[in-house]
Amino acid sequence: MGQKRREGTEVTDVIAILRQIPRFADLQPEDATLTRLGGLTNQNWKVEQGGEAFVLRIAGAGTSEYIDRANEETNARGAAAAGVGAEVLHCEPASGLMLTRYLPGVATMTPDLFRERPGAPGRAALALRQMHRSGQSFAKRFELFAMIEDYKALLAKLGATLPEGYDAVVVRAGAVRAALDAAPVELAPCHCDPLCENFLDDGRRMWVVDWEYSGVNDPWWDLGDLAVEAGFDPAQERAMLQAYCGGPPPAWAVGRTVIYKAMCDLLWTLWGLIQHAGGNPADDFWAYALNRFARCKLLMADAAFPRHLDAIRGRV
């Protein structure tokens, strides 16, 4: 068996890391095939050895500043127990190293694949619903407004600049916070970062991976965030919500989904700025942050936005 090499001695480094895991303690380079997978902040490798396949996640430098790896391990194991996530075989919260079972015969989703694969928005919604209703105990609360303040504090520590008007939009989002507080829903174990690439589809069902930001949250966050990340058009968004609700969604559910579309952009604007300040070369994160912030402002300025807040308050 061989190795699919990417960059210089990188594969050799991965072999050395694998040897830290008991099942690979005696691994020789010729015994495994390593293939680099995607990832914005971490390195992910497919490891094929002895007729089995795994995914090795090597945490990106600096990610421990804003990701609780012990929380991630608890929640990733819970997602696997719920039949939604991949089996966790080894985890080291101190370093962020994680080994999971590789899921064969699946497509890693993208916005294009969500458009091209019939029924994909509905399958994603059902996977999220399965997690939300699983009864699993997640370790920590994912709290939007507290995270905004935490991320701002980290950016101040990094000496980074916020986009013009960001704080003013956070103040305007106080109306969102009030509406959500006035009509609470039962919190649930949530993914909280439903990028397209975190969904794996075999055409019949989906799995969800990468539980770095997961926590106890309003389940409608996952739906609003997925709609944004996948760029759903109105028909795709309706299909997602109908699958999740098992029929036509009530106005309050549509409202929560739309509100969280804006709020996830407000939060992940800061995440993009953290990546930019940290020099992450995987993307132009300054442009990423500005685009998310612009989209947030546009949605909050839409004439329908106050009506969605009214629907949330009225629970109709």
C-alpha positions as CSV (number, residue, x, y, z in Angstrom):
1,M,0.0,0.0,0.0
2,G,1.2,3.5,-0.7
3,Q,0.8,7.0,0.4
4,K,-0.9,9.9,-1.5
5,R,1.6,12.6,-0.7
6,R,0.8,16.3,-0.7
7,E,3.5,18.5,0.8
8,G,7.0,17.4,1.5
9,T,7.4,15.5,4.7
10,E,3.8,16.1,5.8
11,V,2.8,12.4,5.4
12,T,5.8,11.4,7.6
13,D,4.6,13.8,10.2
14,V,1.1,12.2,10.1
15,I,2.6,8.7,10.5
16,A,4.4,10.0,13.6
17,I,1.1,11.4,15.0
18,L,-0.7,8.2,14.2
19,R,1.8,6.2,16.2
20,Q,0.7,8.1,19.3
21,I,-2.6,6.2,19.1
22,P,-2.5,2.7,20.5
23,R,-4.0,0.9,17.5
24,F,-1.3,2.5,15.3
25,A,1.7,2.2,17.7
26,D,3.7,0.0,15.4
27,L,2.5,1.5,12.1
28,Q,5.0,1.6,9.3
29,P,4.6,4.0,6.4
30,E,4.1,1.2,3.8
31,D,1.3,-0.3,5.9
32,A,-1.2,2.6,5.4
33,T,-2.6,4.8,2.6
34,L,-3.1,8.4,3.7
35,T,-5.2,10.8,1.7
36,R,-5.6,14.5,2.6
37,L,-9.2,15.6,3.0
38,G,-10.7,19.1,3.2
39,G,-10.8,21.5,6.2
40,L,-10.6,25.2,6.8
41,T,-9.0,25.3,10.2
42,N,-7.9,21.7,10.8
43,Q,-6.0,18.9,8.9
44,N,-8.1,15.9,8.1
45,W,-6.7,12.7,6.7
46,K,-8.3,9.5,5.5
47,V,-6.3,6.6,6.9
48,E,-6.6,3.1,5.2
49,Q,-5.0,0.3,7.0
50,G,-5.7,-3.4,7.4
51,G,-8.9,-3.4,5.4
52,E,-10.3,-0.6,7.6
53,A,-10.7,3.2,7.0
54,F,-10.6,6.0,9.5
55,V,-10.5,9.8,9.6
56,L,-7.7,11.5,11.5
57,R,-8.4,15.1,12.6
58,I,-5.3,17.2,13.6
59,A,-6.5,20.4,15.2
60,G,-5.3,23.7,13.7
61,A,-2.9,25.9,15.5
62,G,-4.7,28.3,17.8
63,T,-8.1,26.7,17.7
64,S,-8.0,25.9,21.4
65,E,-8.5,29.7,21.9
66,Y,-12.1,29.4,20.9
67,I,-13.0,25.6,20.8
68,D,-13.6,23.5,23.9
69,R,-12.2,20.2,22.8
70,A,-13.5,18.3,25.9
71,N,-17.0,19.6,25.0
72,E,-16.5,18.4,21.4
73,E,-15.5,14.9,22.5
74,T,-18.6,14.5,24.7
75,N,-20.9,15.8,22.0
76,A,-19.3,13.8,19.1
77,R,-19.7,10.6,21.1
78,G,-23.3,11.6,21.8
79,A,-23.9,12.2,18.1
80,A,-22.5,8.8,17.2
81,A,-24.7,7.2,19.9
82,A,-27.7,8.9,18.3
83,G,-26.9,7.4,14.9
84,V,-26.1,10.8,13.4
85,G,-22.3,11.1,13.7
86,A,-19.3,8.9,12.9
87,E,-18.0,6.5,15.6
88,V,-15.3,8.2,17.7
89,L,-12.4,5.8,18.2
90,H,-9.8,8.0,19.9
91,C,-9.7,11.6,21.2
92,E,-7.2,13.8,23.0
93,P,-8.9,17.0,24.1
94,A,-5.6,18.5,25.1
95,S,-4.2,18.4,21.6
96,G,-7.5,18.3,19.6
97,L,-6.4,15.0,18.0
98,M,-9.4,12.8,17.0
99,L,-9.8,9.5,15.2
100,T,-13.2,8.5,13.8
101,R,-14.6,5.7,11.7
102,Y,-14.6,6.6,8.0
103,L,-18.1,6.5,6.4
104,P,-18.0,4.8,3.0
105,G,-20.3,5.3,0.0
106,V,-21.2,8.9,0.9
107,A,-20.9,12.3,-0.8
108,T,-19.5,15.2,1.1
109,M,-22.1,17.8,0.5
110,T,-21.6,21.3,-1.1
111,P,-24.2,23.9,-2.1
112,D,-24.1,22.5,-5.6
113,L,-24.8,19.0,-4.4
114,F,-27.7,20.2,-2.2
115,R,-29.2,21.5,-5.5
116,E,-28.4,18.5,-7.6
117,R,-29.2,15.6,-5.3
118,P,-33.0,15.1,-5.1
119,G,-34.4,15.4,-1.6
120,A,-31.1,16.5,-0.1
121,P,-32.5,19.5,2.0
122,G,-35.1,17.2,3.5
123,R,-32.6,14.5,4.4
124,A,-30.4,17.0,6.1
125,A,-33.4,18.3,8.1
126,L,-34.2,14.7,9.2
127,A,-30.6,14.1,10.3
128,L,-30.8,17.3,12.4
129,R,-34.2,16.4,13.8
130,Q,-32.9,13.0,14.8
131,M,-30.1,14.7,16.8
132,H,-32.4,17.2,18.3
133,R,-34.8,14.5,19.5
134,S,-32.2,12.0,20.5
135,G,-32.2,12.8,24.2
136,Q,-28.4,12.9,24.3
137,S,-26.9,15.1,27.0
138,F,-24.5,17.7,25.4
139,A,-21.9,19.2,27.6
140,K,-22.4,23.0,27.2
141,R,-24.9,25.7,26.2
142,F,-24.3,27.4,22.8
143,E,-25.4,30.9,23.6
144,L,-25.4,33.3,20.7
145,F,-25.0,36.6,22.5
146,A,-22.4,35.4,25.0
147,M,-20.4,34.0,22.1
148,I,-20.5,37.3,20.3
149,E,-19.0,39.0,23.4
150,D,-16.4,36.2,23.8
151,Y,-15.3,36.5,20.2
152,K,-15.1,40.3,20.4
153,A,-12.9,39.9,23.5
154,L,-10.6,37.5,21.6
155,L,-10.5,39.9,18.6
156,A,-9.5,42.8,20.9
157,K,-6.7,40.6,22.4
158,L,-5.6,39.9,18.8
159,G,-5.6,43.6,18.0
160,A,-8.2,43.1,15.2
161,T,-10.7,45.7,13.9
162,L,-14.4,45.1,13.6
163,P,-16.3,46.0,10.4
164,E,-17.8,49.5,10.5
165,G,-21.2,49.5,12.2
166,Y,-20.8,46.0,13.7
167,D,-21.6,47.1,17.3
168,A,-24.6,49.1,16.1
169,V,-26.0,46.0,14.5
170,V,-25.5,44.0,17.7
171,V,-27.5,46.7,19.5
172,R,-30.3,46.3,16.9
173,A,-30.2,42.6,17.5
174,G,-31.4,43.3,21.0
175,A,-34.9,43.2,19.5
176,V,-34.2,39.6,18.2
177,R,-33.0,38.6,21.7
178,A,-36.1,40.0,23.3
179,A,-38.4,38.2,20.9
180,L,-36.6,34.9,21.4
181,D,-36.6,35.4,25.2
182,A,-40.4,36.1,25.1
183,A,-41.2,32.8,23.3
184,P,-38.6,30.2,24.4
185,V,-38.6,26.7,22.9
186,E,-37.2,23.5,24.4
187,L,-33.5,23.5,23.9
188,A,-31.8,20.4,22.3
189,P,-28.5,18.9,21.4
190,C,-27.5,20.8,18.3
191,H,-24.6,20.8,15.8
192,C,-24.5,24.7,15.7
193,D,-22.1,24.8,12.7
194,P,-23.9,23.0,9.8
195,L,-21.6,23.8,6.9
196,C,-22.5,21.8,3.8
197,E,-19.3,19.9,4.1
198,N,-20.3,18.6,7.5
199,F,-23.1,16.6,5.9
200,L,-22.4,13.2,4.3
201,D,-25.1,11.8,2.0
202,D,-25.6,8.3,0.6
203,G,-28.9,9.3,-1.2
204,R,-31.1,7.7,1.4
205,R,-29.9,9.4,4.7
206,M,-27.3,11.8,5.9
207,W,-24.7,11.8,8.6
208,V,-23.4,14.9,10.3
209,V,-19.7,15.3,11.3
210,D,-17.4,17.9,12.9
211,W,-19.0,18.7,16.3
212,E,-16.5,21.4,17.3
213,Y,-19.1,24.1,18.0
214,S,-21.9,21.9,19.1
215,G,-23.9,22.5,22.2
216,V,-27.4,22.7,23.8
217,N,-29.2,25.3,21.7
218,D,-32.4,26.4,20.1
219,P,-32.9,23.7,17.4
220,W,-34.0,26.3,14.8
221,W,-30.5,27.7,14.8
222,D,-29.3,24.6,13.0
223,L,-32.0,25.0,10.3
224,G,-31.4,28.7,9.8
225,D,-27.6,28.2,9.7
226,L,-27.9,25.3,7.2
227,A,-30.1,27.4,4.9
228,V,-27.4,30.1,4.9
229,E,-24.4,27.8,4.4
230,A,-26.1,25.9,1.6
231,G,-27.5,29.0,-0.1
232,F,-31.0,27.5,-0.1
233,D,-33.5,29.1,-2.4
234,P,-37.1,29.5,-1.1
235,A,-38.1,26.1,-2.5
236,Q,-35.2,24.3,-0.8
237,E,-35.9,26.2,2.4
238,R,-39.5,25.1,2.3
239,A,-38.5,21.5,1.6
240,M,-36.1,21.6,4.6
241,L,-38.7,23.0,7.0
242,Q,-41.5,20.6,5.8
243,A,-39.3,17.6,6.3
244,Y,-38.3,18.8,9.8
245,C,-41.9,19.6,10.8
246,G,-43.5,16.7,9.1
247,G,-45.8,19.1,7.2
248,P,-46.3,22.8,6.5
249,P,-44.3,24.7,9.1
250,P,-46.1,27.2,11.4
251,A,-45.2,30.9,11.0
252,W,-43.3,31.0,14.2
253,A,-41.0,28.2,13.0
254,V,-40.4,30.0,9.7
255,G,-39.7,33.2,11.7
256,R,-37.1,31.5,14.0
257,T,-35.4,30.0,11.0
258,V,-35.2,33.4,9.2
259,I,-34.1,35.2,12.4
260,Y,-31.3,32.7,12.9
261,K,-30.2,33.1,9.3
262,A,-29.3,36.7,10.2
263,M,-27.9,35.9,13.6
264,C,-25.6,33.1,12.4
265,D,-24.1,35.6,9.9
266,L,-23.7,38.1,12.7
267,L,-21.7,35.6,14.8
268,W,-19.7,33.9,12.1
269,T,-18.6,37.4,10.9
270,L,-16.5,37.4,14.0
271,W,-15.2,33.9,13.4
272,G,-14.0,35.0,10.0
273,L,-12.2,37.9,11.6
274,I,-10.5,35.6,14.1
275,Q,-9.2,33.4,11.2
276,H,-8.0,36.6,9.4
277,A,-6.3,37.9,12.5
278,G,-4.6,34.5,13.0
279,G,-3.3,34.4,9.5
280,N,-5.2,31.3,8.4
281,P,-4.2,30.9,4.7
282,A,-7.1,28.6,3.8
283,D,-9.3,31.4,2.5
284,D,-9.7,35.2,2.2
285,F,-11.3,35.5,5.6
286,W,-11.5,39.3,5.6
287,A,-13.7,39.1,2.5
288,Y,-15.6,36.2,4.1
289,A,-16.3,38.2,7.2
290,L,-17.4,41.3,5.3
291,N,-19.7,39.3,3.0
292,R,-21.4,37.6,6.0
293,F,-21.9,40.9,7.8
294,A,-23.4,42.5,4.6
295,R,-25.8,39.6,4.3
296,C,-26.8,39.9,7.9
297,K,-27.6,43.7,7.5
298,L,-29.5,43.1,4.3
299,L,-31.8,40.5,5.9
300,M,-32.3,42.5,9.1
301,A,-33.3,45.5,6.9
302,D,-35.9,43.5,4.9
303,A,-39.5,44.6,5.4
304,A,-40.5,41.1,6.4
305,F,-38.0,40.9,9.3
306,P,-40.3,42.6,11.9
307,R,-43.1,40.3,10.9
308,H,-41.0,37.3,11.6
309,L,-40.3,38.7,15.1
310,D,-44.0,39.2,15.6
311,A,-44.6,35.6,14.5
312,I,-42.0,34.4,17.0
313,R,-43.7,36.3,19.8
314,G,-47.1,35.2,18.9
315,R,-46.2,31.6,18.3
316,V,-48.6,31.3,15.4
